[in-house]
């Protein structure tokens, strides 16, 4: 069973967020290609190379959140057109 790299999130009725991953299940008696199915992710799934983009998104998101600064909007003094042209 190998992961395809597709993932999705769902919310349980208690409000928890669950990561779903898609995997290829082999067909019965090995006929044809595998059948894709969705299942809840396990801890070992995060070590798979197919979920690297998900881990990179998390790393990028956390690195940007730590350096975020709160900026206040300062009103820009209004310059009248006549005064700007003259001086």
Phi, psi and omega in degrees: 000119180239148179282147179267346181098353177271141179217163182206160177243146174222156178254136176278172181289345175270354177101002178285150177260125184242133177273127175253139176237151178259135179227157177265117176264134177294145179284162179298131181063019173069026180276122173070194182284166180289162181257125180286144176213155180259141177212163176293141181285149175252168181298323181290343178294334180290342178276349181289143180294338180291336180262013177302317179301324178294317180292324178292324177297319180294318181295317180294319181295316181290323181291326178286330182286329182288330183261007181290138179244147177275124180244134177263146178276124178258135179292133179276129180297132181286131178252124180286148184296322182293321181286326180290326181285328182275332189219000000 
